[in-house]
Structure formats: C-alpha cells, structure tokens
Amino acid sequence: QVQLVESGGGLVQPGGSLRLSCAASGSILSISAMAWHREAPGKGRELVAVIINSGSTNYANSVKGRFTISRDDAKKTVYLQMNSLTPEDTAIYYCRFSSYSTDFWGQGTQVTVSS
C-alpha cells in the first residue's frame, strides 16, 4: 500500500521560509510527476508546483520566484522550498505523486503565515 507523508509545515512570520517534504512508502511504479497543491480556507485546491521526470517544473503565478520544487527519486521524496512567505500562502499543503493513471495524495500539512 502506498502512503505519502508530508512534513515541514508550521507557523512562520511574513517574509520567512519553510521547506516541505513528502516521502512515499510502498511500491510506486514509474512516477511521472510529483506536485504540491494547497487549499486555503474557503477556497478550492490549487496546483502550486509540479516537477516531471525530465526535471521540468511549472509553478502557479502566485508563487513564481519564491517557491522551488525539487525531487529525489532514490528517496521517493519531493520537496517544496518556500521563501518570502506572505499571509496569502496560508493553507493546507498536499503532495501528489502520479503514476500512470493513478494519483496518490498525502494527508496534508498546515502552513500558517502570521505575525
């Protein structure tokens, strides 16, 4: 059974940084993409960043230049480095691994940006 476990969330002041990690356990064949999504109160889930097998990345406009997604295939782990955080980044952050036609999701980690 595949499980994704996120870590690294928490409370940070505006302008601060956090690094999220998401590690997969179990057998996942041919991961084609790893991604981070977030869901803020009263809003739908949105794609924050995605990285595919070639290493190509894509970001939501709201986080470009501030967030960086990276992956370690040997560890089956994806990271999200978040810098220059603002209160608008407050949300539950979810990781997603895609394998063929199946998506695996983590349980979410809370990120709160507040002074």
Helices and strands as residue ranges (DSSP letters): E 3-7, E 10-12, E 18-25, E 31-39, E 45-52, E 57-59, E 67-72, E 77-82, G 87-89, E 91-99, E 102-105, E 109-113
